[in-house]
Amino acid sequence: MAEMNRQIILTARPVGFPKDSDFEMVETPIPEPGDGEIVIQTHYLSVDPYMRGRMNEGRSYAKGVDIGEVMVGGAVGAVVASKHPGFSEGDFANASIGWQAYGAIEGKAARKVDPDLAPISTSLGILGMPGATAYFGLLEVGQPKEGETVVVAGAAGAVGSLVGQIAKIKGCRAVGIAGTDEKVAYVTDGLGFDSGFNYKTTEDYGAALQELCPDGIDVYFDNVGGKISDAIFPLMNLNGRIPVCGQISQYNLTEPEMGPRFTWFFISKRLRMQGFLVFDFADQYDAAIQEMAGWLKEDKLRYREDVVEGLENAPAAFTGMLRGDNIGKRVVKVI
């Protein structure tokens, strides 16, 4: 074991997009496990959009990060010490230990990872929280039916790229919205989406969507909010469903963005819009991951990892992800 732990702590509340000065790398002693705990040496850590909200002051669905605390986040690595009967040294585990080289956590809050099932990094993506988010958000909240049209915003990200593929598995048309031509090509040519468009080079979102969705939209998986969502609501079909997973277009605004008030469509078309958290489905999590793993082995699901090397580069990797410079799941390789 190394002599010291390395941790990235939050030093300031970001205004707009996070800056490098909002974080600091510190060294602390490597933790020892208490009763029922394990110590994980991080191999990969995750950077995800939800983390931006945890950096703000104020109440949310989960506790935020206090100034001086280790930045929140999931990680996967090797168990190097254990006082929990379910884990032995040498096992691999996934847990929310934050941005650090070593973390101690109660064993009941960790999940054992099988390195023979898939590379351990997938426990942070397709076989982890993003994968479960896509699975439950689409299937439980969106409830797609064969032959329906599913539109996915943020289609080239960790969650959106899986939503479109699961929609195809269920016999739906999948239309992706992404921020570069390369991303659109990735989801259509690489992942099997039926079509898509680049929102940064498209002037009229409504016209583009009408062309790509001539029979209307039955399910809109909303990862972004803002002007894209405003353009979609009028095109939803009767009894359409809108799972709200994220609102990344709004996370780094310094002033609230005013948009059209299209809620009359929810009356006239009897739409259902529902926000959700993956933790709402915790009791079904293992079954979902096993089914996703089966689809992965059958080549019905594909994934891409955007790997950034070095714990010290986690802040830049995170901010870049918020700006959309990744394709697929962004992870930071620590060792």
C-alpha positions as CSV (number, residue, x, y, z in Angstrom):
1,M,0.0,0.0,0.0
2,A,1.2,3.6,-0.7
3,E,2.1,5.7,2.3
4,M,-0.5,8.4,1.8
5,N,-3.9,8.7,0.3
6,R,-4.7,11.3,-2.4
7,Q,-8.0,13.1,-2.4
8,I,-9.7,15.8,-4.4
9,I,-11.7,18.1,-2.2
10,L,-14.2,20.9,-3.0
11,T,-12.8,24.3,-2.1
12,A,-15.4,26.7,-3.5
13,R,-19.0,26.7,-4.8
14,P,-18.9,27.0,-8.6
15,V,-20.5,29.9,-10.3
16,G,-21.4,28.7,-13.8
17,F,-19.1,25.9,-15.0
18,P,-16.7,24.5,-12.4
19,K,-13.1,25.8,-12.5
20,D,-9.9,24.1,-11.5
21,S,-9.7,26.5,-8.5
22,D,-12.9,25.0,-7.1
23,F,-10.9,21.8,-6.3
24,E,-7.7,20.9,-4.5
25,M,-5.6,17.8,-4.3
26,V,-4.6,16.9,-0.8
27,E,-2.8,14.0,0.9
28,T,-4.2,12.2,4.0
29,P,-3.4,8.9,5.7
30,I,-4.8,5.8,4.1
31,P,-8.0,4.9,6.0
32,E,-8.3,1.7,8.1
33,P,-11.5,-0.2,8.0
34,G,-13.8,-0.1,11.0
35,D,-16.1,-2.9,12.0
36,G,-18.2,-3.9,8.9
37,E,-16.1,-1.8,6.6
38,I,-13.8,-2.3,3.6
39,V,-11.1,-0.2,2.1
40,I,-11.1,0.1,-1.7
41,Q,-8.1,1.1,-3.8
42,T,-9.6,3.0,-6.7
43,H,-8.8,1.8,-10.2
44,Y,-11.5,4.0,-11.9
45,L,-13.7,6.7,-10.8
46,S,-16.8,8.1,-12.4
47,V,-17.7,11.7,-13.5
48,D,-21.4,12.2,-14.0
49,P,-23.8,15.2,-14.5
50,Y,-25.5,14.8,-11.2
51,M,-22.3,15.8,-9.4
52,R,-22.8,19.4,-10.5
53,G,-25.9,19.7,-8.4
54,R,-24.1,18.3,-5.4
55,M,-21.6,21.1,-5.5
56,N,-24.3,23.7,-4.9
57,E,-25.4,25.0,-1.5
58,G,-28.9,24.2,-0.5
59,R,-31.3,21.3,-0.2
60,S,-31.6,18.7,-3.0
61,Y,-32.6,15.0,-3.2
62,A,-29.3,14.0,-1.7
63,K,-26.7,15.7,0.6
64,G,-24.4,18.1,-1.1
65,V,-20.6,18.2,-0.8
66,D,-19.4,20.5,1.9
67,I,-16.5,22.8,1.4
68,G,-13.4,20.8,2.4
69,E,-15.0,17.4,1.7
70,V,-13.9,14.8,-0.8
71,M,-15.8,15.3,-4.1
72,V,-18.7,12.8,-4.3
73,G,-18.8,10.0,-6.9
74,G,-18.7,6.3,-7.6
75,A,-15.5,4.3,-8.0
76,V,-14.5,0.8,-8.6
77,G,-11.3,-0.9,-7.4
78,A,-9.6,-3.6,-5.4
79,V,-10.5,-4.4,-1.8
80,V,-7.2,-4.0,0.1
81,A,-8.5,-4.4,3.6
82,S,-11.8,-5.9,4.9
83,K,-13.7,-6.2,8.2
84,H,-16.9,-7.3,6.4
85,P,-17.7,-11.0,5.9
86,G,-18.9,-10.5,2.3
87,F,-15.6,-9.1,1.0
88,S,-12.0,-10.5,1.0
89,E,-8.8,-8.8,0.1
90,G,-8.4,-9.0,-3.7
91,D,-12.1,-8.7,-4.5
92,F,-13.3,-5.9,-6.7
93,A,-16.0,-3.6,-5.4
94,N,-18.0,-0.6,-6.6
95,A,-19.0,2.0,-4.1
96,S,-19.5,5.7,-3.7
97,I,-16.2,6.6,-2.1
98,G,-15.6,9.8,-4.0
99,W,-12.6,11.2,-5.8
100,Q,-9.7,9.6,-3.9
101,A,-7.1,6.9,-4.3
102,Y,-8.4,4.9,-1.3
103,G,-11.7,5.0,0.5
104,A,-13.3,3.2,3.4
105,I,-17.0,2.4,3.3
106,E,-19.4,0.0,5.0
107,G,-19.5,-3.3,3.1
108,K,-23.3,-3.2,2.9
109,A,-23.0,0.0,0.9
110,A,-20.6,-1.6,-1.7
111,R,-21.3,-4.0,-4.6
112,K,-19.0,-6.8,-5.5
113,V,-17.9,-6.7,-9.1
114,D,-17.1,-9.8,-11.2
115,P,-14.1,-9.1,-13.4
116,D,-15.0,-12.1,-15.5
117,L,-18.4,-10.7,-16.5
118,A,-16.9,-7.6,-18.1
119,P,-14.1,-5.1,-17.5
120,I,-14.5,-3.6,-14.0
121,S,-14.8,-0.1,-15.5
122,T,-18.2,-1.1,-16.9
123,S,-19.6,-1.1,-13.3
124,L,-19.4,2.7,-13.5
125,G,-21.2,2.7,-16.9
126,I,-23.2,0.2,-18.9
127,L,-23.3,-2.3,-15.9
128,G,-23.6,0.3,-13.3
129,M,-25.6,3.4,-12.3
130,P,-25.8,4.9,-15.9
131,G,-26.9,1.5,-17.3
132,A,-29.6,1.1,-14.6
133,T,-30.7,4.7,-15.1
134,A,-31.3,4.0,-18.8
135,Y,-33.0,0.7,-18.2
136,F,-35.5,1.8,-15.6
137,G,-36.0,5.3,-17.0
138,L,-37.0,4.0,-20.3
139,L,-38.7,0.7,-19.4
140,E,-40.4,1.5,-16.1
141,V,-41.1,5.3,-16.6
142,G,-41.2,5.6,-20.4
143,Q,-43.0,2.2,-20.9
144,P,-42.3,2.0,-24.7
145,K,-44.4,-0.2,-26.9
146,E,-43.3,-2.0,-30.0
147,G,-43.5,0.3,-33.0
148,E,-43.4,3.5,-31.1
149,T,-40.9,6.3,-31.6
150,V,-38.5,7.1,-28.8
151,V,-36.5,10.4,-28.9
152,V,-33.4,10.7,-26.8
153,A,-31.7,13.9,-26.0
154,G,-28.0,13.7,-24.9
155,A,-28.0,10.6,-27.1
156,A,-24.2,10.0,-27.2
157,G,-23.7,10.1,-23.4
158,A,-23.4,7.3,-20.9
159,V,-27.2,7.1,-20.4
160,G,-28.6,8.3,-23.7
161,S,-26.6,5.9,-25.8
162,L,-28.0,3.0,-23.9
163,V,-31.6,4.3,-23.9
164,G,-31.7,4.3,-27.7
165,Q,-30.3,0.8,-27.9
166,I,-32.8,-0.6,-25.4
167,A,-35.6,1.1,-27.4
168,K,-34.4,-0.8,-30.4
169,I,-34.3,-4.1,-28.5
170,K,-37.9,-3.5,-27.6
171,G,-38.9,-2.9,-31.2
172,C,-39.1,0.9,-31.2
173,R,-37.7,3.5,-33.6
174,A,-34.9,5.5,-31.9
175,V,-34.0,9.1,-32.7
176,G,-31.0,10.7,-31.1
177,I,-30.1,14.3,-30.5
178,A,-26.5,15.1,-29.9
179,G,-24.0,18.0,-30.1
180,T,-21.6,17.1,-32.9
181,D,-21.8,15.3,-36.3
182,E,-19.4,12.7,-34.9
183,K,-21.8,12.0,-32.1
184,V,-24.7,11.7,-34.4
185,A,-22.8,9.3,-36.6
186,Y,-21.8,7.3,-33.5
187,V,-25.3,6.7,-32.4
188,T,-26.7,6.0,-35.9
189,D,-23.9,4.1,-37.5
190,G,-22.3,2.6,-34.4
191,L,-25.3,1.9,-32.1
192,G,-28.2,1.4,-34.5
193,F,-30.3,4.5,-33.8
194,D,-32.7,5.0,-36.8
195,S,-31.8,8.7,-37.2
196,G,-30.6,11.8,-35.4
197,F,-29.5,15.4,-35.7
198,N,-26.9,17.8,-34.4
199,Y,-28.6,20.4,-32.3
200,K,-25.7,22.8,-32.5
201,T,-25.9,23.1,-36.3
202,T,-29.7,22.8,-36.6
203,E,-31.7,26.1,-36.5
204,D,-35.2,24.8,-36.3
205,Y,-35.5,21.8,-33.9
206,G,-39.2,21.4,-34.5
207,A,-38.8,21.1,-38.2
208,A,-35.9,18.6,-37.8
209,L,-38.0,16.5,-35.4
210,Q,-41.1,16.6,-37.7
211,E,-38.9,15.3,-40.5
212,L,-37.3,12.5,-38.5
213,C,-40.5,11.6,-36.6
214,P,-43.3,11.8,-39.2
215,D,-45.6,9.8,-36.9
216,G,-45.0,11.9,-33.9
217,I,-43.1,11.1,-30.7
218,D,-44.4,8.6,-28.1
219,V,-41.5,8.6,-25.6
220,Y,-39.1,11.5,-25.0
221,F,-36.2,10.6,-22.8
222,D,-35.1,14.0,-21.4
223,N,-31.5,14.4,-20.4
224,V,-31.1,18.1,-21.2
225,G,-34.2,20.3,-20.9
226,G,-34.2,23.8,-22.3
227,K,-35.0,24.6,-25.9
228,I,-34.8,21.0,-27.1
229,S,-37.6,19.9,-24.7
230,D,-39.6,23.0,-25.7
231,A,-39.5,21.9,-29.3
232,I,-40.5,18.3,-28.5
233,F,-43.6,18.8,-26.4
234,P,-45.8,20.0,-29.3
235,L,-44.8,16.9,-31.3
236,M,-45.7,14.3,-28.6
237,N,-48.4,11.9,-29.5
238,L,-51.6,11.2,-27.4
239,N,-50.7,9.6,-24.1
240,G,-47.0,10.2,-24.7
241,R,-44.5,9.7,-21.8
242,I,-41.6,11.9,-20.8
243,P,-39.1,10.4,-18.4
244,V,-37.0,13.3,-17.0
245,C,-33.5,12.0,-16.2
246,G,-31.5,15.2,-16.3
247,Q,-31.5,18.9,-17.3
248,I,-27.8,19.4,-18.2
249,S,-28.6,22.5,-20.3
250,Q,-29.6,24.2,-17.0
251,Y,-27.0,23.1,-14.5
252,N,-24.3,25.7,-15.1
253,L,-26.6,28.8,-15.8
254,T,-26.0,31.8,-13.5
255,E,-29.5,33.0,-14.1
256,P,-32.7,30.9,-14.6
257,E,-33.6,30.4,-18.3
258,M,-37.1,31.4,-19.3
259,G,-38.8,29.2,-21.8
260,P,-42.2,28.7,-23.5
261,R,-45.0,27.4,-21.2
262,F,-46.3,24.5,-23.2
263,T,-48.1,22.7,-20.4
264,W,-51.4,22.9,-22.3
265,F,-50.1,20.0,-24.4
266,F,-50.1,17.9,-21.3
267,I,-53.9,18.4,-21.1
268,S,-54.8,18.1,-24.7
269,K,-52.6,15.1,-25.4
270,R,-52.8,13.6,-21.9
271,L,-49.0,13.5,-21.6
272,R,-47.2,12.1,-18.5
273,M,-43.9,13.7,-17.5
274,Q,-42.2,12.0,-14.6
275,G,-38.8,12.7,-13.0
276,F,-37.0,9.7,-11.5
277,L,-33.9,8.6,-9.7
278,V,-32.2,5.3,-10.3
279,F,-32.4,4.7,-6.5
280,D,-36.2,4.5,-6.9
281,F,-35.6,1.0,-8.3
282,A,-32.9,-0.3,-6.0
283,D,-34.8,-3.5,-5.2
284,Q,-34.7,-4.4,-9.0
285,Y,-31.1,-3.3,-9.6
286,D,-29.3,-6.7,-9.7
287,A,-31.9,-8.2,-12.1
288,A,-31.5,-5.2,-14.5
289,I,-27.7,-5.4,-14.5
290,Q,-27.9,-9.2,-15.2
291,E,-30.2,-8.6,-18.2
292,M,-28.0,-5.8,-19.5
293,A,-25.0,-8.1,-19.2
294,G,-26.8,-10.7,-21.2
295,W,-27.6,-8.1,-24.0
296,L,-24.0,-7.1,-23.9
297,K,-22.8,-10.7,-24.5
298,E,-25.3,-11.1,-27.3
299,D,-24.0,-7.9,-28.9
300,K,-27.4,-6.3,-28.6
301,L,-25.8,-3.5,-26.5
302,R,-22.6,-1.7,-27.3
303,Y,-20.7,0.9,-25.2
304,R,-17.8,3.3,-25.5
305,E,-15.6,4.5,-22.6
306,D,-13.9,7.9,-22.7
307,V,-11.0,7.4,-20.4
308,V,-9.0,10.2,-18.8
309,E,-5.7,9.2,-17.1
310,G,-4.8,10.4,-13.6
311,L,-6.7,11.3,-10.5
312,E,-5.3,14.9,-10.7
313,N,-7.2,15.3,-14.0
314,A,-10.6,14.4,-12.5
315,P,-11.8,18.1,-12.3
316,A,-10.9,18.8,-15.9
317,A,-12.5,15.5,-17.0
318,F,-15.7,16.4,-15.1
319,T,-15.9,20.0,-16.5
320,G,-15.3,18.7,-20.0
321,M,-18.1,16.2,-19.6
322,L,-20.4,19.0,-18.6
323,R,-19.5,20.8,-21.8
324,G,-20.1,17.7,-23.8
325,D,-16.6,16.8,-25.0
326,N,-17.0,13.1,-24.3
327,I,-18.6,10.3,-26.3
328,G,-20.0,7.5,-24.2
329,K,-19.2,7.1,-20.5
330,R,-16.3,9.2,-19.2
331,V,-14.2,7.6,-16.5
332,V,-11.0,8.6,-14.8
333,K,-8.3,5.9,-14.6
334,V,-6.5,6.2,-11.3
335,I,-4.1,3.2,-11.5
